[in-house]
Amino acid sequence: MPFTSFSEFNKTAGGDIWFALAEDRPLAFFAGIWVPQSTSVRKVKEGEVTTDLFAFLTTEPNAEVGAIHPKAMPAILTQPEELETWILASVDEALKLQRPLPDGTLQIVARGVKTDGGDSEEAAPRATGGQGRLL
């Protein structure tokens, strides 16, 4: 799943803390799974439904994320070879990518609630420039 920044909430640290690979928020990917047209009961009131399911994997946090959210961080893919492995390799090989990024890889790029098109300078994580390349 592509992303340019993600947040973890920590009330004592100021609410939503936004992380990215760099200040300009380059494109990266969560190691995610997609189960098309899965049938299950998600809410008892709705009963059985058929829908596409999406999720991303988490792992132990690295130093930067762990200081804000000590339980977990997303498993993040940053290199073209990692994307290829995630999509094409065996499950055993792909799951080796479910690991924290090395300490120092992520940085805090904003604090506060994300706003789309709002006036908040501090908390408006937006992609810069036009359509980016996939790594």
C-alpha positions in Angstrom: 0.0 0.0 0.0 1.6 3.3 -1.0 2.1 6.1 1.4 4.2 9.3 1.8 3.7 9.7 5.6 1.9 8.0 8.4 0.9 9.0 12.0 1.0 7.4 15.4 -1.1 8.9 18.2 0.5 9.8 21.5 -1.4 12.2 23.8 1.6 13.3 25.9 3.7 13.9 22.7 1.1 16.2 21.2 -1.5 14.0 19.5 -0.8 12.7 16.0 2.9 12.5 15.2 3.7 12.2 11.5 6.6 10.1 10.2 8.2 9.9 6.8 11.5 8.8 5.2 12.5 12.4 4.6 11.0 15.9 4.9 9.9 15.9 1.3 7.9 12.7 2.0 9.1 10.3 -0.7 6.9 7.4 -1.7 7.2 4.1 0.2 4.9 1.1 0.8 3.3 -0.7 3.7 3.6 -4.5 3.4 0.0 -5.1 2.8 -2.4 -7.8 1.9 -5.6 -7.8 -0.2 -8.3 -10.4 -0.1 -10.7 -9.7 -2.9 -14.4 -10.6 -2.5 -14.1 -12.2 1.0 -17.3 -13.3 2.6 -17.6 -13.0 6.3 -19.6 -11.4 9.1 -17.8 -8.2 10.0 -20.7 -6.6 12.0 -23.5 -8.7 13.5 -26.1 -6.1 12.6 -25.1 -6.4 8.9 -24.8 -10.1 8.8 -22.7 -11.9 6.1 -21.2 -9.5 3.6 -18.9 -9.9 0.6 -16.3 -7.2 0.3 -12.6 -6.6 -0.5 -10.4 -6.7 2.5 -7.2 -4.7 2.9 -4.7 -4.8 5.8 -1.0 -4.0 6.4 1.4 -5.9 8.6 3.1 -4.5 11.7 6.3 -5.3 13.5 8.3 -4.1 16.5 8.9 -0.3 16.3 12.3 1.2 15.5 13.8 3.9 17.8 11.9 6.8 16.2 8.5 5.2 16.2 9.1 3.4 19.5 9.6 6.7 21.3 6.0 7.7 20.3 4.2 4.3 19.9 6.1 1.5 21.7 3.8 -1.3 20.6 4.3 -1.6 16.9 5.0 0.1 13.6 4.0 -0.7 10.0 6.2 -3.1 8.0 7.6 -0.7 5.4 9.1 -1.5 2.0 11.5 1.2 0.6 13.5 -0.5 -2.2 12.3 -1.9 -5.6 13.8 -5.3 -4.7 11.6 -5.4 -1.6 8.5 -4.7 -3.6 9.4 -7.5 -6.0 10.0 -9.9 -3.2 6.7 -8.9 -1.4 4.7 -9.4 -4.6 6.4 -12.4 -6.2 8.3 -14.4 -3.7 7.2 -17.3 -1.5 5.3 -16.5 1.7 8.3 -17.5 3.8 10.6 -15.2 1.8 8.2 -12.3 1.8 7.5 -12.4 5.5 11.2 -11.8 6.1 10.4 -8.2 5.2 8.1 -7.9 8.3 10.8 -6.2 10.3 11.4 -2.7 11.6 13.2 -0.2 9.5 16.7 0.5 10.8 17.0 3.2 13.5 17.5 6.6 11.9 15.5 5.7 8.7 12.3 7.7 9.6 11.9 11.2 10.9 9.1 13.2 12.4 7.8 15.6 9.7 4.7 17.1 11.4 2.7 17.1 14.6 -1.1 17.4 14.9 -4.3 16.4 13.1 -4.0 15.9 9.4 -5.9 18.4 7.4 -6.6 18.2 3.6 -6.3 21.6 2.1 -6.6 23.4 5.5 -4.5 26.3 6.8 -2.5 24.3 9.3 1.2 24.5 8.3 2.4 22.1 10.9 0.0 19.3 10.5 -0.8 19.1 6.8 1.2 16.2 5.4 0.7 16.4 1.7 2.7 15.0 -1.2 4.7 17.7 -2.9 5.0 18.1 -6.7 3.0 16.1 -9.2 2.5 12.4 -9.8 5.5 10.6 -8.4 7.3 7.5 -9.6 6.9 4.2 -7.8 10.4 4.1 -6.3 
